[in-house]
C-alpha cells in the first residue's frame, strides 16, 4: 500500500511510536524476525537504515522533484479532529518557556563576561550547582513534543515547571556572582542581588517596602534599547529615579489594578506601580537608583486621577489610540500617517464534549473542536479607567469578573501594548471555553493572512485552502487555525497597509473573516480528547479555582512594506534582566555600573543568537549570528567584523560549524536535487563565504544563521 505513493522502489518503514517503543530488546528481536522472513521473498530487501540513507537513495534515483515551500499545518487525523488546540494549551507553561529562553541567553552572556581577568581576580565562584547548564538542560527537556506543546498530564506539566524554576534559580546564583565580579572586581564587598519573578503582577517582597535601593538592568540585545519598565512601590508619591549619570528620569505612579491584586493573592501586591523608560547599552547593563523623599520633603506627588469617559483618545509622540463605548476603535501611527479603524474584543468558543451525531470527537489538549464555529462575545459593555502620564498612557478595561485588559502606549514607542488577564474561566455551567482576542479592521485581505515560522519567515495562509491538495473543509474555525509563535499579520496590498499582532508566547491564531485576526489566549476544556493525555485541559491554577493567565499582545499599523515587526519581535523575545541590590549609600563605594560588551552596535538586521562558552576547549567561544529579515523585506547581505566586535577580548580565529554546532561546516556535503519548477541543483557554497581580512568579516544574507567556534584572547 505504501509503495503506491512512492516514485522509487525504496520505501521507508518507521519503527517505534508513542506508547509502543518501551523495550528495545523486544522490538529489535521482533524486527529481526520480520526482516528475516520478509527477505525470503526475493522481491523485498529489508534492512536497518537511517533517514539520511533513505534520502541518498532517492537522490541516486536521478529524478526531478516537486518543490514544496509551504508547511503541513494544520494537521488532522479525521474530518473533525484538527490538532490545533495544542497551539495554545497550557499558556502559562508556554509563557514561562519563552521568558526563560531570554533569561538563559543573559545567563550565558554574564557567565562568559565574568571570566575576564580583573586585577588577577577571576570569576567569583557561586554556590555549588550554579551555572547556565542546569537551565540549558531543563529548557532542552521542555522542547519535547509533549512538554511546551501542553499535551502532558497536569502533574507532568508541574514537573517541567519545577525543573525550569530550578534552572532559573541556578542561573540567578550564577548571575549574582557574575555581577559581583563585573561591578566590584577584586573588592571583598559582596553584593546580595535579588531577582523579582512576579514583577508582572507588581509583587516583589525584596523591594516594594524599601524606601530606597539601586538596581541593574541587563540588555541581552546587540543594540541600545529604551525599555518600558514598571516597579512595585509602597507610597503614593515622593519618588525620584536617577540613571547612572545622576540624571533624574521621568516616572509615572499609578495605583495597582484590582485585577493585579486578585492574581497576587497571598503574595501581596504593592499598592502602586512606578513606570519609567530605561536606556540600556547593547549587550550590557546600567544602574538606576530609586529613592523616596516623601517624609523628608513632605511634598508628595499625587498620582493622576483616572478618567472614566467611554469615548476618548490617548496620544504620545508616535501613536494615537481612540476608544468608543470603552472599546478600541482606531489606531493612528503618527510617524507613517497610517490610520486604521480597529475593533478589539474578547470572545469564546464552546468546547465540544464529543456528544454530537456528526462526530464523537471532543475538544482537548491536542484537538480544538468548538460546538459552533461562531464564537460568543464575552460582553457588550466594558467598564474603563484611563490614566495619563509623562511616560505611559493606559486604559484599564473590565470585560467581566474573569477577564480584564490594560491598553498602553509608551512615550517614544510606535506600538500599542495589550496586557490581558484571563481566568479563572467559568466552568460550573458544564461548558468548556476557549477564549480569543479578536481584532477587526476594514482591510481587504482576500482570505489571506500571514503567520511566522518559529519567529523567522512569514508563511502565507489562505482560508479553507491548502497549496498542494484539494481541501474539503469540515471545521471552519479549527481547520483554519495555525501556530503563531511570534506574530500574525494582515496586508492590504491595494491600500498599502499592514496590521501586525505580536505575542509573548506561542498561541493558535486565524483570520476567519477578511480584515480580522484572532489569537487564542486561554482554554479550559472538560473532556479528554483521547489522544493520549488521559485528562481534560482543565488547569486549576494557584488557588484551585482555575488558572489565571496574564499575557501581552503588541500591535502595529504600518505601510505594507515596513519591517518594524522584525525589530519589535526581537525586543519582545529578548527581555531584560533586573537585579536589585541594597541601599543608595552602598553603591558609592563600588565600581563599574555601566557595562557594554560591544565596541559598536550590531546592524538592525542582525541578531546575536548565541554567545556562550564552547566546552570543546579553553579560550573558545560559541557564536551564532542571525539575519532576521527575509527576501522581499531586505534583500541585501550585511557584513560585520568579528575580530574587534567585542570589548575586553579579541577573536583571533574562527571555525564555521553547522547550525547545531556539532560538525564543521566544511565536513557537510549537501545533496542538490533537481526540481520540476526549473530550479536546478543549487550550490550553497557562495552563501557561506569564509571570514576574511584582519577583521574576520562575515557576510549574512536574509534569513541566514551562521555558527562559529571562536578562539579568543582577553585584552590586557
Protein Blocks (a to p, Z undefined) as FASTA:
>chain_A
ZZmmpcbfbdcddeddehklmcfklmmmmmmmmmmmmmmpmkbccddddfklmmmmmmmn
opacdddfbdfbdcdfbfklccfklmmgokllmmmmmmmmmmmmmmmmmmmmmmpcgehi
acddddehiajklmmmmmmmmmpmklmnopacfklmmmmmmmmmmmmmmmmmmmmmmmmm
mmnmmafbdcdddddfklmnopafklmmpfbdcdddddfbfbdcddddddddfbfghiac
ddfkopacddddddddfklmmmnmmnopafbdcdddddddehiadddddddfklmnopac
ddddddfbfbdcdddfkbccddeehiafbdcdfknopacddddddddddddehiafkbcc
dcdfklccdfbfcdcdfbfcdcddddddfkbccddddfbfkbccdddddehiacdcdddd
edjddfklopacddddddddfbdeehpacddeehiaccdddehiafkbccddfblklmmg
ccdfkbccdddfknopacddddfbdcddddfbghiacddfbdcdfbdehionopacddeb
jnonapcdddddddddddfkbcklmmmmmmmmmccdddddddfklmmmmccfbdcfbfbd
cdfklccfbgcddfkbghiacdddddfbdehjamcdcdddfklmpghiacfbdcdddfko
pacfklpccdddddfeopacddfklmmgccedjkopacddehiacdddddddddZZ
